[in-house]
Amino acid sequence: MGNSSGITASLQGRYASALFDLASEGGFVTAVEGDLDNLDQALRESADLASLIRNPEVSREAAGRAIAAVADLLSVAPLTKNFLGVLAANRRLASLPHVISAFHAIAAAARGEVTAEVASAHPLDDGQIEALKQKLAAREGRNVKLRSRVDPELLGGLVVTIGSKRIDSSIRTRLNTLALAMKG
């Protein structure tokens, strides 16, 4: 498998790569990816869970029991649950958000996809999302998977991030640029 060396060079990338290899051997990549999406959402929505995985005072055993309970609650696949147990046993649960991101990057690369993070001032409708996907796919030469979020501070326009590239057409940035130009 041809993972980018940048991803797999990090500790989180090595964990994500190992999980991806096991998932692809068993044909569970899509299931594991869904499990990781659910875990990511749970981490964003639950301050207690986010605090738990980062708390160094929680023992390995307690962290393992807690993450196993979360895994059961989210009905994750056995492979994902075992993987979370390994992270807990190795005191690496704090790295889970980065492992999730790395796994998604590895899975997308294996599918020939690129993921674009899109921030907009208002929610995008299905037609806008599809048009943006097509334009980005033409620009990148690959399939594009969009992850959108709303950021009211943008005022209008979009900020698209693909890997290390950023396309910023937000009104906030335009106003800031104009203000700097006027200060001269």
C-alpha positions in Angstrom: 0.0 0.0 0.0 1.4 3.4 -0.9 0.7 5.6 2.1 2.3 9.0 1.9 5.3 9.1 4.1 4.1 12.3 5.8 1.1 10.6 7.3 2.8 7.3 8.3 5.8 9.1 9.8 3.9 10.3 12.8 2.9 8.1 15.7 -0.8 8.7 14.9 -0.2 7.9 11.3 1.5 4.6 12.2 -1.6 3.6 14.3 -3.9 4.7 11.5 -1.9 2.8 8.9 -2.0 -0.4 11.0 -5.7 0.0 11.5 -6.2 0.6 7.8 -4.1 -2.5 6.8 -6.2 -4.7 9.1 -9.4 -3.2 7.9 -8.5 -3.6 4.3 -7.4 -7.2 4.8 -10.8 -8.0 6.3 -12.8 -5.8 3.9 -14.0 -3.5 6.7 -12.6 -0.1 5.6 -16.0 1.4 5.2 -17.3 0.1 8.5 -14.2 1.3 10.4 -14.4 4.7 8.7 -18.0 5.0 9.8 -17.1 4.0 13.3 -14.3 6.6 13.4 -16.8 9.2 12.1 -19.1 8.4 15.0 -16.3 8.5 17.5 -15.1 11.8 16.2 -18.6 13.2 16.5 -18.9 11.9 20.0 -15.6 13.5 20.9 -16.8 16.9 19.6 -20.2 16.6 21.3 -19.1 15.3 24.7 -16.8 17.4 26.7 -16.6 14.6 29.3 -15.4 12.1 26.7 -12.9 14.5 25.2 -11.6 15.2 28.7 -11.4 11.5 29.6 -9.2 10.6 26.6 -6.8 13.5 27.5 -6.7 12.9 31.3 -3.3 11.4 32.3 -4.6 10.6 35.8 -7.0 8.0 34.4 -5.4 4.6 34.6 -5.0 2.4 31.6 -7.6 -0.1 32.9 -10.2 2.7 33.6 -9.6 4.3 30.3 -9.9 0.9 28.6 -13.2 0.2 30.4 -14.6 3.6 29.6 -13.7 3.5 25.9 -15.0 0.0 25.6 -18.3 1.2 27.0 -18.4 4.1 24.5 -17.6 1.6 21.7 -20.5 -0.6 22.9 -22.8 2.4 23.0 -21.9 3.4 19.5 -22.1 -0.2 18.3 -18.7 -0.1 16.6 -17.2 -3.1 14.7 -15.1 -5.5 16.7 -11.9 -4.4 14.9 -12.6 -0.8 15.9 -13.3 -1.8 19.5 -10.1 -3.8 19.7 -8.1 -1.0 18.2 -9.5 1.4 20.8 -8.5 -1.1 23.5 -4.9 -1.0 22.1 -4.9 2.8 22.2 -6.1 2.7 25.8 -3.5 0.0 26.8 -0.7 2.0 25.2 -2.0 5.3 26.8 -2.6 6.8 23.3 -6.2 7.7 23.5 -5.3 11.4 23.5 -4.1 10.8 19.9 -7.5 9.4 18.8 -8.6 12.6 17.0 -5.4 12.7 15.0 -5.5 8.9 14.3 -9.0 9.4 12.9 -7.9 12.2 10.6 -4.9 10.1 9.5 -7.1 7.1 8.8 -9.4 9.1 6.7 -6.5 10.5 4.7 -5.1 7.0 4.1 -8.5 5.6 3.1 -9.1 8.5 0.8 -5.7 8.1 -0.9 -6.4 4.4 -1.4 -9.7 5.3 -3.1 -8.0 8.0 -5.2 -10.0 10.7 -3.4 -9.0 13.9 -1.8 -11.0 15.5 1.0 -11.9 19.1 1.0 -12.9 21.0 4.1 -15.4 23.7 3.2 -16.4 26.5 5.6 -19.2 28.7 4.6 -21.1 31.5 6.3 -24.4 29.7 5.7 -25.3 26.0 5.1 -24.8 24.9 1.5 -27.7 23.2 -0.3 -27.2 20.0 -2.2 -26.9 21.8 -5.6 -24.2 24.1 -4.3 -22.3 21.1 -2.8 -22.5 19.1 -6.0 -21.3 22.1 -8.2 -18.4 22.7 -5.8 -17.5 19.0 -5.9 -17.4 19.1 -9.7 -15.3 22.2 -9.8 -12.8 20.9 -7.2 -12.6 17.5 -9.0 -11.8 19.3 -12.2 -9.1 21.3 -10.5 -7.6 18.4 -8.5 -8.0 15.7 -11.2 -9.4 13.3 -8.5 -12.6 12.6 -6.8 -13.4 15.0 -4.1 -15.1 14.3 -0.8 -16.5 17.4 0.9 -16.8 18.0 4.6 -18.7 21.2 5.2 -19.2 23.3 8.2 -20.8 26.6 9.0 -18.7 29.5 10.2 -20.8 32.7 10.6 -17.7 34.8 11.1 -16.9 34.5 7.4 -19.9 36.8 6.6 -20.2 35.3 3.1 -18.2 33.3 0.6 -16.2 30.1 1.2 -12.9 28.9 2.6 -11.9 25.6 1.0 -8.9 23.6 2.4 -7.5 20.7 0.5 -4.4 19.3 2.2 -2.1 22.2 2.6 -3.8 24.3 0.0 -6.4 26.9 1.0 -8.8 28.8 -1.3 -10.2 31.8 0.7 -13.0 33.7 -1.0 -14.7 34.8 2.2 -16.0 38.3 2.6 -14.1 38.6 5.9 -10.8 38.1 4.2 -11.6 40.5 1.4 -12.6 43.1 4.0 -9.4 42.6 6.0 -7.3 42.9 2.8 -9.1 46.1 1.9 -8.6 47.5 5.4 -4.8 46.7 5.2 -4.6 48.3 1.7 -6.4 51.5 3.0 -3.9 51.8 5.9 -1.2 51.8 3.2 
